Amino acid sequence: MRGWLALWGQPSFPAAKGMIWMLLGPGQPGGELIRYVAACGTTGSTPGMASVDELNQLRELDGTARDRLFLQLMIRHHQGSLPMARFAALAAEHSAVRALAGRIAWDQAAEISRLAGLFRELGGGDG
């Protein structure tokens, strides 16, 4: 992805913080995208990222409790990627980027299913 940006003469990171630029895509932004951008705020951080406290808790746990927390954090992390991937799959200018984003969305959804299954196997309920 960085190679594509270099090839197209684009910066590796946007000039502005946050993800509000996503609202400037083609068509009217849907509810999922609006909620995603709002959740990003102006920090530039995307939803689903584990907090320092959560990572510290993961370090302190062991056994099944650690496994369950890890799976919960990873499910949330993958869920956080879906709105951006779906947006890029529809709105990216270049077909290669649209194809990659579509594949990422597909793969992340499949991974969420696998992680949720493991979570249920460990007695974690519905995730």
C-alpha positions in Angstrom: 0.0 0.0 0.0 2.9 2.4 0.8 4.3 1.5 -2.6 1.0 2.6 -4.3 1.0 5.8 -2.4 4.6 6.5 -3.4 3.8 5.6 -7.0 0.9 8.0 -7.0 2.8 10.8 -5.3 0.6 10.7 -2.2 1.7 11.1 1.4 1.9 8.0 3.6 -0.4 9.7 6.2 -3.2 12.2 5.7 -2.5 15.8 6.5 -5.5 16.0 8.8 -6.2 13.8 11.8 -9.3 11.8 11.9 -11.2 10.0 9.2 -13.6 12.8 8.1 -12.2 12.6 4.6 -14.2 9.3 4.2 -17.4 11.3 4.2 -16.3 13.0 1.0 -16.5 9.8 -1.1 -19.0 9.3 -3.9 -22.6 9.3 -3.0 -24.4 10.0 0.3 -22.5 8.4 3.2 -24.6 5.7 5.0 -25.2 5.3 8.7 -22.4 2.8 9.2 -19.8 5.2 7.7 -21.1 8.2 9.6 -21.0 6.2 12.9 -17.5 5.0 12.0 -16.1 8.5 11.3 -17.7 9.8 14.5 -16.2 7.0 16.5 -12.8 7.8 15.1 -13.1 11.4 16.4 -10.2 13.6 15.7 -7.5 11.3 17.1 -6.9 9.4 13.9 -7.4 6.1 15.9 -9.9 3.6 14.4 -12.5 1.8 16.4 -11.5 -1.6 17.7 -8.0 -0.7 18.9 -7.2 -2.2 22.3 -6.5 0.3 25.0 -3.4 0.3 27.1 -5.5 -0.9 30.1 -6.9 -3.8 28.0 -3.4 -4.8 26.9 -2.2 -4.7 30.5 -5.1 -6.8 31.6 -4.3 -9.3 28.8 -0.7 -9.5 30.1 -1.9 -10.2 33.7 -4.4 -12.9 32.8 -3.5 -16.5 32.0 -5.2 -19.7 30.7 -8.7 -19.6 29.4 -9.4 -16.1 30.8 -6.5 -14.7 28.7 -7.6 -16.6 25.7 -11.2 -15.3 26.0 -10.0 -11.7 26.4 -7.7 -12.0 23.4 -10.5 -13.3 21.3 -12.8 -10.5 22.4 -10.2 -7.9 21.6 -9.5 -9.4 18.2 -13.2 -9.7 17.3 -13.6 -6.0 18.1 -10.4 -5.1 16.2 -11.6 -6.9 13.1 -15.1 -5.4 13.4 -13.4 -2.0 13.5 -11.8 -2.5 10.2 -14.9 -3.4 8.3 -16.4 0.1 7.7 -13.1 1.4 6.2 -12.6 -1.7 4.0 -16.2 -1.5 2.8 -15.8 2.2 2.0 -12.6 1.6 0.0 -14.2 -1.3 -1.8 -16.8 1.0 -3.1 -15.1 4.4 -3.3 -11.4 3.9 -4.2 -10.3 5.4 -7.5 -8.1 2.5 -8.5 -9.6 -0.9 -9.3 -6.6 -2.7 -7.6 -7.4 -0.8 -4.4 -11.1 -1.6 -4.6 -10.3 -5.3 -5.2 -7.9 -5.4 -2.2 -10.3 -3.6 0.1 -13.1 -6.0 -1.0 -10.9 -8.9 -0.2 -9.9 -7.4 3.2 -13.6 -6.9 4.1 -14.3 -10.5 3.1 -11.4 -11.9 5.0 -12.0 -9.9 8.1 -15.7 -11.0 8.2 -14.6 -14.6 7.9 -12.0 -14.1 10.7 -14.6 -12.6 13.0 -16.7 -15.8 12.5 -13.7 -18.0 13.3 -12.8 -16.0 16.4 -16.4 -16.0 17.6 -16.6 -19.7 17.2 -13.4 -20.2 19.3 -14.8 -17.8 21.9 -18.0 -19.9 22.2 -15.9 -23.1 22.5 -14.2 -21.5 25.5 -17.5 -20.8 27.2 -17.6 -17.2 26.3 -21.1 -17.0 25.1 -21.9 -15.1 21.9 -18.8 -12.9 21.9 
